[in-house]
Amino acid sequence: MLTSIFKLLLLLILTFSCQKHTQNSLLVKDGNIDLSNWDLSSQPRIDLKGDWLFQPGEMILEPNNKTIRISLPESKNWNIYNPPKQGERIGTGVGTYFLSIIPPKNCNTLTLNLHTIFTNLEVYQNRQWIDSYGDIHSSEQKLFRKHKLTTITFQPNSSEPTRLAFIVKNEKHSSGGLKRTPQLGTEQSFNEERNASLTKDSFIIGGLLILGLFQLGSYFTRRRLISSLYFFLFCALMALRMIVSGDRIINMLLPEGMDELIFRIEYFTLYVGPLAGLLYLNSLTRKQFSKYVWYLLLALFAFPIYCSCFGDLYILTYYNDLALYLLFGIIILIFYILIRVFQEKIDGRGLILGSLCLLIALATYDISTTLLNVNQPFLLPYGLLMFVLFQSLFLSQKTTNEINSAEDNLKAAQYQLVQSEKMSSLGIMVAGVAHEINSPLSAIRASAAYLEEKLPSLARKIPEWSQFLHGEGLDFFLYFVDAALQNKTNFSTKEERTLKRNLISKFEAHSISNPEEKADFFIGIGLLDLTEETIKRFQMQNAEIIFVFSEKFVRLLLHGRTIQLASGRAGKIVSSLKAFTHFDPNQAKIEMSLVESMETVITILAGILKKGIDLTTEFEEIPPILCYPDELNQVWTNLIQNAIQAMGGNGTLHIQIGKTTKEEKEYAYVAIQDSGKGIPIEYQSKIFDPFFTTKPIGEGTGLGLHITKQIIEKHNGLIELESIPGKTIFKVLIPYTS
C-alpha cells in the first residue's frame, strides 16, 4: 500500500513539474530575437535566453557605443560588468537592458514575465513608456516588490521590430539586474501557469499544515512524543516559507507594503526550517547528537538567522549563497542520521529512508539551480509534501505501537492486580478450603479402614454362607443389594427418627428379632416400609443368617460408595480451586454458564459459609453467556466476601441468577443479597473508587470493588447497588450481545 502511495505522489510531482515546461530552440543574438516562425499554439511561451545588450550605469532608451553584450542566464547579475559608483554598495545602481523582437505572424499581443527581486523597473517599447514598477528616479532606497512575478503586456509592431528597453534600478540586494531570465508568451499561458502554481502551492501548504497539526494534536492528546512536536514545528516553518515565497498566495493574504517583513520571513524559514527538520530526525534515534554538534550548528547559522530578523537586508543577501552552502552540511548530518536509523533497526525505517532520500535529492537540485541561476521550476515543495506525508505515517505508526505497548503493560499491571486480589482472597479462604478438603479425606480414610478390617473376615465366611444363597435365599440377598445401589434418599435427623419408630413398630408387630438394628439398616439403604413380601422372607428358614450376610456385604458396598463420593467431593474442591486461581490475561471470550461459575466460587467459599451463614440460592436455567470466566469468578468472590464481612460472619446470604430485559436489551444477571448493616448513602458513590475502604488498616486494600467494576465494564455490563440497613443487594448485569 505504501509503495502504491509513493508511486502515485511521484506521478503527481512529474505531472506538476513538467506541465507546459518545454525547452525552446529560439535564442537571443546580439540583442535580437526572430520569432516570425514561432508557433504559439504548440509553444505558448519561451525563455529569452542568449546574448542581450546592456548599458551599465545609465538609464537610456537606445544602445550606444558603451553598450555591451551579456549572456542570460549565465550572467545572473550585473555585479561584474556594472561596477558601483563611489559610495555605493556592490550590486546597487542602475542599468538598461535592450532587446529587439521580430514578432510572430498574426500576433496582436505578447506578454513579458519578469522576476523582479528588490528591483524598480521601467519598460519602454520603441522609446514609448508602457509600464513601470517602483520609482527609478527616486533618491530614496525604497523597498518594492521583493519577489514578484511581474507581467507586462504589449502590442508588437508587425511592420518593424519591437525594440524594448528595460531600465532597472537595484535596491538593497547584493546581486543587481535581472536575476532570472525573462519569459515571453501569451497572457493566457502565463495565467494558466500561475493558476496551476496556485493550485499546487495551496495543495502542498494545506497538506503541510494538516499533517503538522495532526501530529501536534497527537502530541497533546495521546502520548507526549517529542518527535511529534518537532515534526509540527518543521511543517509549520515549511508551510510559512511556501506562503511567503509564492507569488499569488502572499498577495492574497497580505497587502502591499509588507515586502520587507515577507522577505525576512522567507530567509528566516530558509535557515531555521532545515534545523527544525534535523532536530526532528535526530529525535527518532536512541543515540542523539552531542550538545557540541548543536552548539556548532547554532554558531554557523546564528549570523544569517540574526540578519533575517534584525540585520541589514543587503548583508543578508550578500551572504546568502554562503548560507546555502551551509545547508549542504545539514544534508551530510541527515545522511549520518539515516545510517544510525538502520543501525538501530528502527521500525518504519523504510519510510524514513525513501522519503528523506527524495527530499534530499530535490533539495539538492533546487539549491544547485539557484546557485547556477538556472531557470527551472522548483521541485522541493513536492519532496516536502511526500516527506511530511510519510513521516506522519511513520509517527502515527510509532505512536500506535507505543499505545499498544502501553495497553499491554496496562493489561499486565491489571493482571498482577487481579492476581494480587485473588491471592488476598485465597489467604482468607485457605483455612476453610483446607477444612473442606479434609472432611472428604477423613471419610475416605474411615471407609478404607472399615473395608480393610471387615473384608477379610467376610471373605472367610463366604463358603459357610454360600450354601444358603440359592433360590429364595439368593432373591432375599439381592433384594437388599439392589435397594442399596438404587438409594438416593437423604433425610434430616428428625425425619430419620420418625421413620425409624414406624419401622420398629412394624418389626415388633411381626415378631422379627433385633427390630432397632434392622430399622437402622432399612433406612440406610432407602427401604422405608415393611412389605408383605419382605415379611414372608423374614419368616422363611435361615432368614436371619441370610440377613446378617446381606447386611455385612451391603455395608461394604456403602463404604465403597462413600469413598467414591468423598473423592468426587475432594476433586470438585481442587478443580474449583484451580479454576479460581487460574487467570489468563490473553484469554478470549467463551460461552459459560453463570450457574457453573457461581457454584465454583461457592465450593471454594463453603468453609467460610458454613460458619454462621445461611446460604440460599435461586438459579434459573438461562442460556450460557459470552464472557471471561476467570475474571467473573473474581467478581463473585469479591462480592460474596464483602457480603460475609458486612454481616460479621453471621446472617443470611441469598444469591439469585436469572435473565432480564433493560432498555430493550437482554441481560443475564446475578444478584447477591446480604442481611448486613448496609452501606451509608455518603459512601455509595465512592465504593468503586480505587483504594477506598472503610475497613481497619491492614484488613482491606480498597481494590476489590474497583477491580469488580473494571471487569464488569470490560464485559460491557452494569453493576447496580441497593442498600438499606439489613438488606444490601449488588446486581451485576451482563449483556447477551456486545
N, C-alpha and C positions, 0 to 999 in steps of 0.2 A: 504493500500500500504506500509506504513512504517513498519507494522508488518511483512509483507512478506519479505521486505529487511532485517529486523533484523534476521529473521529465516534463510535466505539464508547465511548471513555472519556468523552466529553461526555455520551453517553446514560446511562452509569453514574452520573455526577455528578447528572444531573437525577433519576434514579431514587432515589438515596440521599437527596438533599436534599429531595425532595418527598414522601418516604414518610410518610404519615399526618400531614402538617403542613397543617392547614387553618385558615382564619380563622373565628372564631366571631362571631356577632352578639349573644351574651349579654354584658352589661356589668354591672359592679358600680355601684349607685347608692346614694349615702349609706350605704355600708357594707352594703348588702343586695343579694342576687342571687337571682332567682327561677328555679329550674331545674326547676320542676314539669313543663314541657313539653320538657325536654331529652331527646333520643333518643340514648341511649348506644350503640346499635348502629351508627348512621351517623356519630356524632361522639364517639369514646370519651374525648376529653379536650379541655379548653378552657383558654385563658389567662384568669386572673382580672383582667382589665383594668377600669379605671374608677375611681370615687371611693370610696376606703376611708376608714375612721375611724382616727384616730391620736391617741394620748395621749403628748405629748412629755415626757420626763424622768421618767416614773413607770411603776411596774410594778403595774398594776391589772387586774381581771378584767371590769369593766363600764365603758362610757363614762360620762363626767360632763360637767359644764358647761365643762371645759377641753379637752374633746376637739375636735379639728379635723378637717377633711376634706382629704385629699390625693389626688392622681391618680397612678395607676400605669399605664404605666411612665414617664410624663413626669417624675415626681419620682424620679429614680434614686437619691437618697439623702436622708437627713433633715437634712443639714447646715444648710439654710436655716431650717427650722421646728423644729429641736431643738437650740438653741444649747448648747454645753458648759457645764458648771459651772465655777466658778473653779478654775483649776489643771489643768483637763483640756484635752486637745487637741481640735481641731475634728474632728467626726465621731464621737468616742468618746462613750459614755454609754449610757443605756437609753431604751426607749420601748416602747409597746404598740400593736399593730395589731389592729383589730376587723373582723370580717366575719360577717354573718348570712346563712345559706344556707337557702333553701327547697329541699329535696332533690327529686330526680326520683322519680316514682312507681315503686313496686316495686323500690326500690334498697336493698340490705342494707348495703353498704359502699361508701365512697368513699376515694380516696387523694389526699393533697396531695403535690405535688412542689415542693420548695423548694431554691433555690441559696443555700447558707449560706457566705459568704466571710468567714472570720475572725469568725464570729458565733456566740455562745452563745444558745440558744433554748429556751423552754418553751412548749408549746401546751396550751391548755385548751379543753374543749368543755362549754358550759353550766356554767361555773365548776368543772368537774372536770378534773384533770390527766390528759392522755392520753399525752404524750411529751415528752422533753427531750433536748437536745444541749448538753453542757457544763454549767457551773455558773454561773448568772446571779447568784448571791448571793455568790460569792467575791470578795474584795477584790484577789486577785492577777490580773494581766494574763495569764491562761492562754491560750495559743495552741491553738485547737481547730478542726478541720475546715476546712482552709484553702480548699478549693474543692470542696465535696461536694454531690452531688445527694442531698438528704435527702427520704425519702418517709415520710409519716405516714398510716396507715390508721385510719379511724374509722367508727363506725356512726351514721348520721344518725337523728334522731328524726322519724318520719313524721307525728306529731301536731302538732308545733310546729317553728318554725325552729331550725336548729342554729347556736348562737352560738359563734364561735371567737375566742379571744384569743391573739395571738402576742406574748409578752414577749421582747424582743430586747435583748441586751447586745453592743455592738460593742467589739472589742479590736484594737488595732494596725493599724487601717485608717483612712485619711483620709476614706473615704466610709462613713457609718453607715447602718444599717437594712437593709431588704430591697432588695438592689441589682438584682434581677431579678424580674419579675412571676411570682408563684406560679402553678402549674397545678393543675387539678382533673380527676380522671378515674378510670378503673378501674385497679386494681392490675395487671391483666393487660396493659392497654395500655402502662403505663409499663415493665413488664418487657420487653415486646416491643420497645419503643423502645430500651431500654438494651442488649438483646441485639443489635439491629441496629447500634447505635452501637459496641458492642464488636467486631462483625464488621468493620465499616467501618474502625475505628481499627487493628485488627490487620492488615487488608489493606494499608492505607496505610503503617503503620510497617514492616511486612515488606518492602514494595516499596522504601521509602527505604533500609533497611539493606542489602538485597540489591544494589541498583543502586550504592549508595555503596561497598560492599565490593568489588564487581566492578571499579570504577574504581581503587580502592586497589590491588587485585591487579595491574591493568593498569599502574599507575604503577611498581610494584616489579619486575614480571617482564618487561615489554616495554621501552618507552622511558620515561624519567623525564619525562613530560609534566606540568608543574606544574599545569596546569588540572585533571588527574585528581585530584591531591591536594587542591586547593581544593574540588573537587566533593564528594569524600568528606567533608571537614570540614563542608560545608553540609548534606549528607544526614544526617550523624550528629547535628548540632545540632537539625535539624528533627524527626528521629525522637525524640530525647530530649525535646523540647518536647511532642510529642504524647503521649508516655508519661506525663509528669508532669501534663499538663493534662487527661488523660482520667479519667473517673470510675471505671470498672471496672478498667482495666488497672493503674493505680498501686496500687489496693487489693489486687490480686492479687500484685503484686511486692513491695510494702513493707508493713511492719506499721504500726499506729497509733503516733503519737508522732514521726513523721518529717515533720510538716507544715511546719515552718519550712524544712527543707532542700528539700523539694519546691517550696515557694513561691519560694525563692531561685533554684532551677534554672529554674523557669518564666520568671521575669523575666530571668534571665541569657541564656537562649536567645532570648528575645524581642528583646534588643538586639544580641547577638553574631551570631545567625543571619543577619539581613539583611546585616550587614557581611561575613560569610563569603560570602554569595551575590554581593555586589558585588565582592568580591575575585576570585571565580571568573569572573564575566562580564568583568571588566577584563582578566583574563589571556588572554582569547580574542582580543584585538585587538593589533595591532602597536604602535600608539601608545597607551601606557597613561597613567593619571593621573599627574600630578606628585606628588612626595612631599608637597608642601604641602597637597594635597587630603586625603591620608590623615592628615596632622597635624591638619587642621581637623576631620575626622570623629572622630578619636580624642579630641580636646578636647571635642567636643559630647557624645559618648557615654561619656566617662570617668566622669562622676559617677553616672549611672544604673547603669553596669556595676559600679562600686565598691560602690554601695549594695546591689546584688543579691547581692554576695559577702560584704561585711563590714558594711554600714551598717545603720542603723535601718530596720526594715520599715515603720514608719509614714511616714518620709520617702520611702521608695521608692514607696509607694502614692500619696503626696501629689503627687509629680512625675510619676506615671506617664502622665497624659494629655498632659503637655507632651512626654514622651519619644515618645509615639505620634505626635505631630505631627512630630517629627524624622524618623520613618520616611518621611514624605512626601518629605523631602529626598532620601533614598536612592532613592525611586521616580523622582525627576527625574533623578538621575545615571544610573539604569538606562536611561531613555529616551535620554539622551545617548550611552550606550554602544551602544544599538541603531542610532543614526544612524551612528556610526563603523563598526559592523559592516557596514552597507550601503555606506558609502563605500569601505571596504577590500575589498568584494566577497568576503567570506569564504565559502568553500564551506559549505553547510548553513545559510546564514543564515535560510532559511525556517523551519527547525526552531526556531532561537533566537527568531525574531520571534513565531511562533504561540504557543509555549508560554509565553514571557515575558509577552506581552500578556494571556493568560488568567490567569497568576499575578498580575499587577499588578491586573487588574480584580477578581479575587476577594479579594485582599488589601485593596484599597481599600474594597470592600464590607464586609468584616469589621471593619476599623478604624472605618468610619463607623457601623456598627450598635453597636459597643462604645461609641463616644463619645456616641451618641444614645440608648443604653440600649434599643435595640430588641431584643425577644426573638425572634430569628431563628436558625436553625441556621447554624453556621459552614461556609463553603464553601472556605476557604483550604486545608484538607487535600487536597481533591480537586485543586485547582490545583497544589499542591506535587507530588503524585504525577505528574500529567501533565507538569509542568515537568521533574521529575527523569528521567522516562522518556525524554522527547525529548532532553534534554541528554545522557543516557547514550548514546542512539543517535548524537547528534552527535559526542561524544567518541570513540566506537568507530569512527565513520567517519573522523574526523580521525586517530586512531591508525593505522587501516588504511592511509590514504593515506600517512602518514609511513613506515610499514613498507614499503609498495610503493615509495615513493621511495628508501628506504634500500636495498631489494633491487636497484632499477635502478642506483643508484650502485655497489653491490657488483658487479653484473654488468659495469658499465663498468670498474671497477677490475680485475676478473678479466680482462676483455678486454684491457686495457692490459698486464696481467701476462703473459698468453699471447703477445700480440704482441711484448712485450719479449724473452721467452724465444725466440720464433721468430726475431727479428732477431739474437739472440745466436747461435742455431744457424746461421742463414744466413751470419753473418760467418765462422764456422768452415768452412762448406761452399763459400764463394764461389770459392775457388781451384779446388776440384775440379769445381764446376759449370762454371766458365769453360773448364777443360780438356775437359770432356765436350762442351760446345758447340763448342769449337774443332776437335775431331777430325772431326766430320762436315762442318764448314765447309771444312776443308782438303781432304777428299776431294771435295767439290763443286767447289772451285777447280781441283783437279788434273784431274778428269774434264772440266770445262768447257774447260780449256786444251788437253787432248788432242783434244776434238771440234773446237775452233777450228782446231787445226793439221792434223788428218788429213782432216776432212770435205771441204775444197776440192779437195785432190789426188785424193781418191777420186771426187768428182763429175766431175772432168775425164776420168777413165779409164772412166767408165760406157759411153760409146759404143764403146770398144775391147773391153770385156768383154761387152757385151750380146749380141754375136754368138755367144757360147758358152753363153748361158743359155737353152737350149731343150732339150726332150726330157730325156734322161738328165742333161745338164749342169744343167738347172734343178732336177731332183729332188735332185741332189747338193748344190746350193746350199741348198735349203730344208731338207734333212736337218740341216745344221749350224744353221740359224736356229731350227728347231723345238726342237732339243736345247738351245740356249742359253735359249730362252724357258721351257722346262719344267724347267730345272735348279734344284733346291732343296738340293743337297748342300753340306756344309760339313765339310772334313776337317782333321785336325791335320797338322802338318808331317811327322810320322813316317809317317802314312798316305799322304800325298801322295808321299813318296819311294818307298814300296813300290809304289804303283800306277804311278808313272812308270817304274820299272825294268821292270815287266811289259809295259807298252805299248811301250817302246823295243825290247825283245827281239822283240816280235811284228812291229813295223815293219821291223826289220832282217832278220827271217826271210823276209819277203816282198819284200825289196829295195826298200822305199819310202824315198825320199830324205828328208833332214833329220828323222830319227826323234825327236830330242830336242825340236825346235821343235814338231813335230806332237803329241808326247805331252803337252807343257805345254798346248797348245790343247785337246786332248781332255778332259783332267782339268778344265780351267777351265769347260767347258760341260757337264760331267757325263757324258761318254762314257768309260766305264771299261774297255771291251773293244773288240777289233777283230773285227767280224763278217765272215762270208764275203761278204755283200753290199757292205760297205764296202771290202773288199779288191778286189773286182771293179771298183768305181767308181774306186779309185785307179789301176787298170790301163788305164782307157779313155783315148782320145786327149784331149789338152788337160786332163787331170785336174789337173795341177799349177797351171795358170792359174786354173781354177775354184776350187781350194782357196785360193790366195792371195787372190782376191777375197772368197771367203766369210769367210776369217779377218779381213780388214780390216773387212768390213761388221759381222761379229758383235762385234768388239772395240768398234766404235762403239756398238753396241746395249748391250753390257755396261757401258760408261761411262755411258750414259743411265740404265741401271738403278741404277748406283752413285749418281748424282745423286738419283734418286728415294728410295732407301733412306736416304741420308745426310740429305736434307731431312726425311724422316719421323722419323729419329732426333732431329734438332735440334728438330723440332716437338714431339716427345714430351717432351723435356727442358724446353722452355719451358712446355708445358701442365702438367707435373708441378710446375715451379717456381711457376706461377700458382696451382695448386691448393694447394700447400703454404703460400704466403704469404697466401692468402685466409682471412678469418675473419669470420663474421657472428654477433655475439652474440645476435641475434634469430632465427637460423635454426631452423626446425622440424626435427624428426627426419625422415629419409628413409631408404629402403632402399638399402643399398650392399653391394657385395661386399668382404669383408675382403682378398681377394687383390688386387683392383684398388687398394685403399687402400695395401697394403704395397708393391706394385710401384711406385706413385708415389713413395714415400719412398726405395725402393732406387734408383730412377733418379736422384733428386736426390743421393743419397749415393754414387753409383757412383765418382766421382773419388776419394773417400777410401777406399772399399772395395778399389779396385784396388792400393792401396799397401801390400800385405803382408797383406791379409785374405782368407782362403779362405772364400768365402760358399757355403753350401749351403742349399737350400730344400726344404721338403716341404709342398706345398699341396694339401689335399684339396678336392674340389668340394663346397662346403656352400652352403645357401640364403643369400640376402642377409639382412642383419641391419638392424634399425631403429636408427639411430644419428645422431650429429652428425659427419659426415665430417671437417670441418675440424679438430675437436678430436682425433679419433682419429689423424689424420696427425701431430699434435704428440706424441701418446703414443708412436707407433712411432719417431719421430725421437729423442725423449729417450732411449728405451731402447737403440736401436742405437748412438747416440753414446756413451752411458755404457759400453756393451759394448766399443766400439772403444778408448775411453780406458783401460778396465780391462785390455785386452790390450796396451797400449802401441803400438797400430798394427800389431801382428803377431800372428796367431793364427787360430783357426777360429771362424766365426760360423755358427750353424745356426738357421734360422727355420722354425717349423712352424705351420701353420694347420689347424684341424680342428673337430670337433664332439664334445661330451661331455655327460654327464649327471651332475649333482651334486645330491644331496638331492632326487631326483625332479624336477629342473628342468633343462631343456635349455639349454646354453650353447654359444656359439661361442668358441673360444679361440685365442690367439696366444701361442706360446712362443718366447722369444728366449734362446738359449744361447750363452755365450761361454766361451773357454778361458783366461780371465784369472786373476788371483791370488785372486779370491774376496772376499767381504765378511766381515770379522770378526764373530763372534757378538754382541759387545757393541755393534756399530753397527747390526745388522739391525733393531732396534726403533726406531731414530732416523732412518733414511734418508728417511722420508717427512715428517719434520718440516720446516717452512719454515726456510730459511737454514742447514740443517745440511749441511756438506760437509767432506770430508777432503782436498780439493784445495788446492794452494797458493793464497795470496791473489792475486786477480786472474784465476784460471782457472776459477772457478765461482761461481754466485750462491747455490747451495743451494736453488733453487726448482724445478728440473727435475722431480724425483720427487714433490715436493709437488703441483705442478700436475698431473702424471700421475695421481696418486691422486684428486685432486678431479674430474678429467674422468671417470675410471672410475666413481667413486661417483655422478656425475651420470647415468651410464648404468645405475645400479643393479647395477653389476658388481663383480667381485672382482679383486684382484691378489695373486698368491702368489709367494713368494721361496724358492728353494732354492740354497744356496751352500756350496761347499767349494772349497779351492784347486784350480784347474784346471777348475772347472765351476760356472758360475753360471747359473741359469735364472729369468727373470721370466716368469710365466704370467698373462696377462690373460684373464679370463672375462667375457663379456657375455651376459646372458640374452636368449633369443629372445622372451620375454614379459615386459612390465614388471610 
